[in-house]
Amino acid sequence: MKIKLRISILLFAILFQVVSCSNEKVIPYDDLRLKLSKIREADQSIRESYLSATPKEIPAIIKSMDSIDKANKKDVLNILENYGWIKQSKIGEDAADALFLVVQHSDLKTMKKYFPQLKDLANKHEAKKTYAAMMEDRILMDEGEKQIYGTQAVSGLRETKELIVIWPILDPKNVNKRRTKMGFTTAVEENALRLNALYNPKETLPKKQN
């Protein structure tokens, strides 16, 4: 009787394990790696074209960029909805970059929805901490708040609208310490030079429109 009971328990355990495994979603990492790598290439290629474009070429490039961004967003959001933010160790750096780039170039609602997943993986070394910092800064800027790491720059913040300016920073005295902690290898002043932007630690937020 005891032997039959043990066999029954063992069979039940095996059956439960089989059912559990069959219910787990199989993630096609190889397919996603290939798809996301192509998305990254499209995202960056059009932006490189913009940087080297003549004033006459810019309107057409912006139109193409908008079209590419919409298509990329659709594909990436579909992936995120099905599998969540995927670990970099599973799909590789280029594919992981694509997830960030497309969400970062999307809207505030999308960024706020997926930022917690990115931040969680960054804390586990499965996503870049610099990306988590950049998205947090972008969210804060889009909400009209001061950024934390000094990664975002905008035009139109000063009277001379053409000037690119580093968006105001919270506690600018310690910004470079925070940048180092998040993995940045440059100071905010160097980042400003890279972006061809003006940096003023005392930069104030624009007045919010009613």
C-alpha positions in Angstrom: 0.0 0.0 0.0 2.8 2.4 0.9 4.7 1.5 -2.3 1.5 2.3 -4.4 1.0 5.6 -2.5 4.6 6.6 -3.2 4.3 5.7 -6.8 1.1 7.7 -7.1 2.7 10.8 -5.4 5.7 10.5 -7.8 3.5 10.2 -10.8 1.5 13.2 -9.7 4.7 15.3 -9.2 5.9 14.4 -12.6 2.6 15.2 -14.2 2.4 18.6 -12.3 5.9 19.4 -13.6 5.0 18.6 -17.2 1.9 20.7 -17.0 3.8 23.6 -15.4 6.5 23.4 -18.1 3.9 23.4 -20.9 2.3 26.5 -19.5 5.5 28.5 -19.5 5.9 30.8 -22.4 8.8 29.8 -24.6 10.8 32.9 -25.6 12.3 32.7 -29.1 15.6 34.5 -28.1 17.4 33.9 -31.4 14.5 35.3 -33.5 14.1 38.3 -31.2 17.9 38.9 -31.3 17.8 39.1 -35.1 14.6 41.2 -35.3 15.8 43.7 -32.6 19.2 44.0 -34.2 17.6 45.1 -37.5 15.4 47.5 -35.6 18.4 49.1 -33.9 20.2 49.4 -37.3 17.1 51.2 -38.7 16.8 53.5 -35.7 20.5 54.6 -35.8 21.0 54.8 -39.5 18.2 57.4 -40.1 19.6 59.5 -37.2 23.1 59.3 -38.6 21.7 60.5 -41.9 20.0 63.4 -40.1 23.3 64.5 -38.5 25.1 64.6 -41.9 22.2 66.1 -43.9 22.1 69.4 -45.6 19.3 71.8 -44.6 17.5 70.9 -47.9 17.6 67.2 -47.1 16.4 67.5 -43.5 12.5 67.6 -44.1 12.6 64.4 -46.1 14.8 62.7 -43.5 12.5 63.8 -40.6 9.5 62.3 -42.5 11.4 59.0 -43.0 12.5 59.0 -39.3 8.9 59.4 -38.2 7.8 56.5 -40.4 10.7 54.3 -39.1 10.0 55.2 -35.5 6.3 54.3 -35.8 7.1 50.9 -37.3 9.8 50.2 -34.8 7.6 51.2 -31.9 4.8 48.9 -33.1 7.3 45.9 -33.3 9.0 46.6 -30.0 5.8 47.2 -28.1 4.5 43.9 -29.4 7.7 42.2 -28.0 7.4 44.0 -24.7 3.8 43.1 -24.3 4.5 39.4 -25.0 7.8 38.9 -23.2 8.5 42.0 -21.0 11.9 43.7 -21.1 14.3 41.0 -22.0 17.6 40.3 -20.3 20.6 41.5 -22.2 22.3 38.2 -21.5 19.6 36.4 -23.5 19.6 38.5 -26.6 22.9 40.3 -26.8 23.9 44.0 -26.5 22.7 45.2 -29.9 19.2 43.8 -29.5 19.0 45.0 -25.9 20.0 48.5 -27.2 17.1 48.4 -29.6 14.6 48.0 -26.8 15.9 51.0 -25.1 16.3 53.2 -28.2 12.8 52.6 -29.4 11.1 53.2 -26.1 13.3 56.2 -25.4 12.3 57.7 -28.7 8.6 57.1 -28.1 6.1 59.0 -25.9 6.0 59.7 -22.1 3.2 57.2 -21.5 5.2 54.4 -23.1 8.4 55.3 -21.2 6.6 55.4 -17.9 5.1 52.1 -18.5 8.3 50.2 -19.2 10.9 52.2 -17.2 10.3 50.1 -14.0 11.2 46.9 -16.0 14.4 48.6 -17.4 15.4 49.9 -14.0 14.9 46.5 -12.4 17.1 44.7 -14.9 19.7 47.5 -14.7 19.9 46.9 -11.0 20.5 43.2 -11.8 23.2 44.0 -14.4 20.9 42.7 -17.2 20.5 46.1 -18.8 22.7 49.2 -18.9 22.4 51.5 -15.9 23.2 54.4 -18.3 20.1 53.6 -20.2 18.0 53.6 -17.0 19.5 57.0 -16.1 18.8 58.4 -19.5 15.2 57.3 -19.5 14.6 58.6 -16.0 16.0 62.0 -17.1 13.8 62.0 -20.2 10.7 61.2 -18.2 11.4 64.0 -15.7 12.1 66.5 -18.5 8.9 65.6 -20.3 7.0 66.1 -17.1 8.6 69.5 -16.7 10.8 68.5 -13.7 14.6 68.7 -13.2 16.6 65.8 -14.4 19.0 63.8 -12.2 21.9 62.8 -14.4 22.2 65.6 -16.9 21.7 63.5 -20.0 19.0 65.5 -21.7 19.4 68.7 -23.8 16.8 70.8 -25.6 16.5 73.8 -27.8 14.0 76.6 -27.1 14.8 76.8 -23.4 16.3 80.3 -23.7 15.4 83.4 -25.6 17.7 82.4 -28.4 15.6 79.4 -29.5 18.3 77.9 -31.7 20.6 77.3 -28.7 20.8 73.7 -27.4 20.9 73.7 -23.6 21.3 71.0 -21.0 17.9 70.7 -19.2 18.0 71.9 -15.6 19.5 69.5 -13.1 18.5 68.7 -9.6 21.4 69.2 -7.1 23.9 70.0 -9.9 26.8 70.0 -7.4 26.6 66.3 -7.0 25.5 65.4 -10.6 28.9 63.9 -11.6 28.9 61.6 -8.6 25.5 60.3 -9.6 26.7 59.9 -13.2 29.7 57.9 -12.1 27.5 55.6 -10.0 25.3 54.9 -13.0 28.3 54.0 -15.2 28.9 57.2 -17.2 32.5 57.8 -18.0 32.1 61.5 -18.7 31.2 64.5 -16.6 28.1 66.5 -17.4 30.3 69.3 -18.7 31.9 66.8 -21.2 28.4 65.5 -22.1 27.4 69.1 -22.9 30.3 69.5 -25.3 29.5 66.2 -26.9 25.9 67.4 -27.5 27.1 70.8 -28.6 25.0 72.2 -25.8 25.4 75.0 -23.3 25.5 74.0 -19.6 24.6 76.2 -16.7 24.4 74.6 -13.3 21.9 77.3 -12.3 19.6 76.8 -15.3 16.0 77.2 -14.2 12.9 75.3 -15.3 10.7 77.1 -17.9 7.4 78.4 -16.6 4.7 75.9 -16.8 1.9 76.9 -19.1 -1.6 76.9 -17.6 
